[in-house]
Amino acid sequence: MYSNFKRIRFLLIIVMLVFLGVSLYLVYFQLFEAKALNAHSANSRNYLDEGNIIRGKIYDQSGELLASNLDEGDKKRISEYPYSLAHIIGYDSKEHGKSGIESTYNAQLLGLSEDDLLGAMKDFMGKKGTGNDLYLTLNAQLQSYIFSLLESHKGAVAVMDPVSGKVLSLVSSPSFNTNEVDLNWQNLIEREDGVLLGRGAQGLYTPGSIIKLLTATALLESGLSLDYYDEGVERIGTSEIYNFEGAVEGEISLEEALVYSTNTYFANKALLVGPQKLKEVAQRFYFNASYPFELHHESSYIDYEEGMEDVDLAASGYGQGKTLVTPLHMAMMISGVSQNGNMMQPYIVKEIRSPSGTKLLETKDKLLSEMTSPSIGRQMRQMLIKVVEDNGYNYLQGLEIGGKTGTAENPSGKDHAWYISFAKGTSKELALAIVLEEEGISGGRVAAPIAQLIYEKAMQLGLID
């Protein structure tokens, strides 16, 4: 009898432990993983919920409608800008999942993101309705215009408000029609031009001369001499580094080296500054690091390690070698320079509102990194204004513009063309990064003119004055 009682007690303890384990497991997921599971585009519950929920709308910064259901009784999702916003809004397909904002904010658009008791009760009772609306920082008219400029190119453009970190445009070309993803899916995945890749945040490119901003900052911080005598070649062991188009500049300063984009200068100075200092500055520039952003994005990479070969260190100093960057990150970098060293955290979702218009979330501006001291930041800013003035990249009256071009060697084809720039008007500022793949000509000849057209359009739209 006593033996039976012990066995029963043992079994009860086992059952209670199992029950406790399951309870803790469920509590953990409810408290820590519920939002992620709700938002996941592969969650089949979302498709069941979508049968009863009118998915929320997506608007741009001015309130222009960007995406909505075809009508309240039809669950087909329609984008008003199916090509220019394809890599931002993304697609919403029962067959192929979701991408872009449609994926990242899936739970919010379905109104399933509540993790409080009221939200749980609503789900339990089966009460359904309309999802929440998103208001983006994007300007749809600017986005559409930039896309038209890139239609004959492969590449990307990122435009930011450098004061706040708001992303005003993020264009990727080539693109696709998000309203016809199911119809064209097989063709999209078989294409060889990477049409599904959001080049603005995911594309990784050799930067070329735009990386000289990092080398210049490290040089200024090091206190080393800024002077250099350029003979047109910098010899490192058995390797030789030349300037673009074989230029020979003679005695030059840092500012002149930026104006002329002198490769030999920055190769030499990178060796003098050394990998430790360059790595320290690169970390503040947010290389080899992830940063918060609502869309899937890659991290820019630069290799500065003790013991690295001199020729590799020299190459990284002027933007070649193993360095890879994204257009969005380069827009962040030039934004930071425009703000005397303060790099803001980028964001693309401004607000989330309930169906009744109640503001549920508002993104606040946030400082991401102090790239350098304010005094060195001001020096860098002024030197980039000089670069634009001396190279004739600004023909717009009333704007103070700084920038740097880049022509990046491409091991698999023709050179990529870069231009990063900032512009300041009376009360508003913009910053941008442009990369054009395999153009085979310099960034100053093909990318800088596009930047001027973008600034001109931004002035017409009142985004800069």
N, C-alpha and C positions, 0 to 999 in steps of 0.2 A: 504493500500500500504506500509506504513512504517512498519507495523506489519509483512508483508511478507518479507520485506528486513531484519528485525532482525532475522527471522527464518532462512533465507538463510545464513546469516552471521554466525549464531550459528552452523549450519550444516557444513559450510566450516571450522570453527575452529575445530570442532570435527574431521572432516576428516584429517585436517592437523596434529592434535595431534596424531591420530592413525598412520598416515604415519610416523611422526617423531619417535614414539615409535617403530614401526617395523624397521625403519632405524637404530636406536640406537641399537636395539636387534641384527640386522645383523652385524653391525659394531663391536659390542662386540665379537660375535662369530668369525668374521674374524680376529680380532686382538689377542684375548686371547684363543680361544678354537679351532681354525682351525687345529692346529697340532695334538691335542689330538683326535679330531674327525676323521681326516684323518688316523691317525695311528690305530684307534680302529679296532680290528679284526672283530667286528660285523657290521662294516660299509659296507652296500651292494654295495656302489659305488666302493669300492675297488675291488670287484669281477667283476664288469663291466669293470673297468679299466684294470684288469689283462687280460682280453680278448684281449687287444691291446698292453699291455706292457710286455716286457721280464723282468721278475723279476731279480734283481741284484744278483750277486754271493756272497758267504761268504768264506773267506779265513782265515787260521791261521796266526800266526806271521811270518812264513817263506814263506808265499805265497802259501802254499798247499791248494788246493781246498777242501772245506768242504761241500758246498751245492750249487746246481744249478738246473735249469730246465733240464729235460731229454734231450731235444734239443730245438733249437730256435723256432721250430714250435709246440712244445708240452709243455703244461702248468703243467705237472706233476713235482712236486718238488722231487729231489733226494738228500739224504744225503750220503756222502761217508763213514761216520762212524755212521750208523743208531742206534747203541746200545750205544756206549761209549759217544756220544754227544747228546743223546736223550733229556736230561734235560737242555741242553744249547742252541743248535741250535733250538730244538723244532720241532714241526710238522706244516705243512701248508695244511689244509684240508678245502674244500668248505663245507663239511657236518658238521664238528666238530670244525671249527675255527682254530685258531693258538695258538702256545705256544712258550715260550722261546724267543730267539732273533728274530725269524720269526714274533713274535707278537709285541715285543717292538719296533722293527725297521721296521715295516711293511710299513709305509709311505716312509721311505728312500729307502727301497728295491724296491718300486714301482716308486720312483722318484716323489712322490706327496707331498713332504714336503715343497715345495717352498711357501712362503707366501708374496712374493713381487708382484709387478704389472706384471712383465714378466711372472711369474708362472701363475698368473690368466689369462693372455692373452693366454698362451699356452693351458690351459684347455678349455677356451672359443672357441678357434679355432679348438679344437679337435686334436691337434698335439701330437702324442704319440711316444714312443720310448722304450728305455731300462732304467731300474732302476739303482740305485747306488749300488756299491759294498761295502761290509764291510770287514775290516781286523781286526781280533780279536787278543788279547794278548795270547791266548791259544797256546800251542804246541800240535799238534794233535798226534804226536808219543808218547809223555809223557802221554797224556790223554788215549790213547789206551792201553798203557802198564799198567797203574794203574788200568784201568777197568779190565784187565785180572787178576790182583792180587786180585780183590774184587769179582770175579764172583762166588766164593763159599761162600761169606759172604753177609749179609745185612749191609749196612752202607754207609759211605761217606768219601771222601778225598778232602781237599782243599789245593792247593799249590799256593803260592804267591811269587813274588819278593818283599821282605820287604822294599827295598829302594824306589821303585816307586809306589807300590800298585797294579801292574799288576797281574791279576789272570792267572796263567799258566796252571792250571788244576782244574776242579771241577767235581768230579766223584760221581755218585749216583748208588747204586746197591740195589735191582734188577733194570733192565732197560727193554726197549721195542724197537721194530723196528719202527722207525718213518716213514719208507717208506711204511709201511703196516698198518697205523693207521686206515684207513677206514675199511679195511678188518677185523681187530681184535678189533674194538672199544668196542663191547659189552663185550668181554672177559676182556679187560683192565679195564673197570669200575667195573666189578664184582669181580675182584681179591681182595684178602684180605691182600696182602702184600704191598699195597700202591705203586704200581709200577709207577704211574704217578707223585708221589711226588718227587720233586728235593731235596733229602735229604741234599745235600751240603749247600744250602742256606735256605731251608724251614724246614728241620728236627729240632725238638726241643728235646734236651736230657738233662738228669741230668748229670752234668759235672764230678762229683767225684773230685779227688785230683788235677786236673788241675786248679781248681778255687783257689787253695792255693796261686797262683801268686798274685791274688788280695788282699787276706788277708795279705800276706807278705809285699806287697807294702804299705798298710795302716799302718801296724805295724811299718815299717821303718820310715814313715812320722810322726807317732805319737810321736816318741822319747822314747817309753816305753822300758822296759828291753826285750832283745831278748832271755834271758835264761829261761829254764823251766826244772823241774824235772819230768820225765815221769815214772809213776808207772803202765802204761798199761791201765789205765782207768781214765776218767774224769767224776766225778759225778756232775750232775746238777739237783738239786731237787731230784726227784725220778727216774730220767733217768740216764743211764750210757752210755758213749761213749768209744768204744774200738778201738785199732789199727788193721790194716789189719793183719790177721792171728795171732792175739793175741800178737803182739810184745811188748816188754818192753825195752825202750831205756835208762832209767836213766837220768843223767844230759845231756842236749843237747842245742845247739844253733839253731838259725833260719836256717842256712845253713844245719846243720845236720838234722833238722826236714824236710827240703825239700828233702834231699837225702834219708832219711828213710821213707818219706811220713807219718809222725806221725800225725794221726787224733787228738789225745788228745791235742797236742801242739796248733794246729790251732783252735780247739774249745775253748780252754782256752784264747788264744790271741784275738779271735773275741769278746769275752765277755769284755775283758779289753779295747780294742780299741773302742768298742761301735758302735751302728748302724749309728749315724750321720757321723762319719768319714768314715766308710765303704761305706755308701751311696755316699758320696762325691767322693771317689775314683772310685766307680762303675760307676758314671756318666762320669768320664774322660775315663774310659775303654769302654764307649759306651754301657752300659747295660740300659735297659728300654728306648732305644732311637732308632729312625730310622736313617739310613744313605743312601746316594745316591748309587744306584747300578742298573745296567741295567736289571737284572733279578728279578722276584718276590722273595722276601725274608722276613723272619721273624726276629723280634727283640729278642735278648736274654733278659731274665727276671731274676731279683734277688730282693728279698724282704728284704729291710733294713728300717724299720720304727720305730720311737720312740714308746716305749711301747710294742714292740713285745716280745713274750715269750723268756726267756733266752735259752731254749732248741732249739728253732727255730733259734735264732741268732748263737748259737754254731754250729748247723748243717750246716748253710750256710757258716760258716768259713772254713769248709773242703769239701764243694761241694755237700752236700746232701740237704734235705729240699725241698723248693719250687723253687729252682733255675733251670732254663732251658736255654740251649745255643744252638746255631747253629754251625756246623763245620766251616763255613766261618768266623763267628765272632771270633771263637777261633784261626783261622789262622791269623786274623787281630791282635788279642791280642798278640800272640807270636811274630808276626812280629814287633809290637811296642816294646816289650822287647828287641828284637835283635838290635833295633835301639836306645837303651838307653832311651826309653820312647816315641818315636815319632811314632804314629800310622798313616799310610797313608790311604787315601781313596781308596777302592778297585775299579777296573774297568776292564772290559772285552772286550770293543770295543776300538781298538787302533785308527783306521782311518775310514772315509767314503770317498770314491772316486767316481767321476763321471764315466760314461762309457768310456770316453776318458782318464781316469787316473788322472784327476785334483783332488787334495786333497781338499775336501769340509770341513772336520772337522778332527781335531787331538786332542785326549784327553790329557790333561796336568796332570802331577803328582800334587797331592794336599795333604797337611797335613790335616788329619782329627782331630787329638787330641794329645795334649801333656799329656800323661798318668800320668807322674810324673816328678820330676826334673831329669836332666841329671845324677847327682851324684847317686841318688837312682836307676835310670835306669841301670847305669853301675853295681851297686851292684847286682841287680836282674839278669842281664845277666851273670855275673861271677858265681853266685850261680847255675844257671841252667846248665852251662858248667860242674860244679862240680857234679851235679846230674847225668849227662850222663857218665862222667868219672868213678865215683864210682860204678855205676850200670852196666857198661860194655855195653852201648847202641851204642857205636861207634867203628866200626872196619875198617873204611875207612881212609886211610892215606891221609893227606893233607887237611882235612876238620876240622874246629873247630865247634863242634856241642854242642848245649845246648838243654834241653828239660825237659818235665815233663809227667809222665804217670798218668793215672787215671783209677780207677775201680769203676764204678757208679752203685749203687744199683738201681734196676729196679722193681718197685712195681708190674708190670704185668708179670714178667718173670725173666730170668737169667740176671746177671750183664752185663752192657755195658763196652766195653774196649776202652780206650782213649790213644792217644799219641799226644802231640803237641811239635814241635821242630823247631829249626832254624839251618842252616848250613852256614858257611862262608868259601869260598875258597880264592884264591889269589885276585880276583877282582870281583867276583860275589857272591850273597847270595840268599838263598831260605828259606822259612818258610812253615810249613805245619801243618795241623790238620787231625787226623784220628779218626773216631769213628766206631766201629764194634758192631752191635746190638746183645744183648743176647748171647755173647760168653761164659759167665760163668767163664772166667779166666781173669787174670790181663792184663792191657794194656801193661805192660812191656814184657809179654810173647808172645802176639799175634800182637799187633799194632806196637810196636817199631821195630821188625824185618822187617815189611813191609816198614817202613820209611827208613830203611837202603837200601832196594832194590830200593826204589824211588830215593834216593840220588845217588845211583850207576848208575841208568839209566840216571838221569839228567846230571851226569858227562860225560857219553858216548855221550849225545846229545849236549854237550857244554853249558848247561844252568847254570852250576857251574863248577869252575875249582879249 
